[in-house]
Amino acid sequence: FLCLEFSQPATEALRRAYDAYSFKVIPAIGELVAKDRASYQYLVESIRRFPDQKSFVDLITKAGFSRAGYTNFTGGVAALHHGWAV
């Protein structure tokens, strides 16, 4: 099992910077490019509701996958989760 998702930044400083970017810049770009601020606002909010890295590993494990884990990218802004089904 492999799942690449937006995730939670690994440090508080990066989290604050990414939150400011996510909630201010991404919806504004959506408005400018697609004339659809609401969809991009929803995207940012749905990313925040997705479980953090460790919680998602717990869900993968509870679903029956073994050797579950994750690799952070860009300081945790994205994470590749993995698990094995045998």
N, C-alpha and C positions, 0 to 999 in steps of 0.2 A: 504494500500500500504506500503510495506517495501522494502528498497533498501540499501544493505550494499556495500559501495564503498570505494576505496582509496580516500582520500580527502586532504585538505590543513592543515598542522600543525598549531596549534593555537598560537604559539609564534615565534618570529623572530629567536631566538636561535635554537629552534627545527627545524624550516624551513631550516636554513642554514645547520645544521647537516644532516637532511634527504635528502636535495638536493645533498650534497656531497656523501652520501651513495648511493642514487638512481642513479646518473649519472656515478659514478665510479665503485661501487661494483656490483650492480645488472647486468649490461651488462657483466662484467667480469665473474660473476658466470654463466651467460647464455652461454658464450663462453666455459667455462671449462666443464660444465655439459652437455649441449645440442649441443655444437658446432654451436651455433646460436646467436651470439652477437647482430645482427640487430633486431631480434624479441624482445629481452629484452630491447634494446634501445628504440624501438617503444613503448613498455609497459610503460616505464618511461615517455616518452614524452606524451603519451595519458593520463596518470594520471594527468600531469600538465595542460592539456587542459580541463579536466573535470571541471565543475563549482565548485566554492567554496561552502561551506555549506549553507550560506545564499542565494546565487544565486540559488542553486538547490531547496531550500525551496520555493523561489519565482516562479520557474518553476512548481513545484508541485501544488502550489496554483492556478496559472494561468490555469493549466490543469483541475481544478475543484475539487481538493481535499480540504477538510476542516481540521482544526486542524493540519496543516503541521508543522513539526519540525524535529529536528535531535538530536542525541546523539553522541558526539565524543568518540572515543576510541584511546588509545595510543597517547594522546595529539593532536588528530585531524588527525593523519596519515590515519585513517579510520573513517567513520561516518555512522551511521545507520539513514537513512531518513525515515520518516513515514508520512502518511496522510490518511484521511478517505474519502471514497466515499459513499454518501448517496443518 
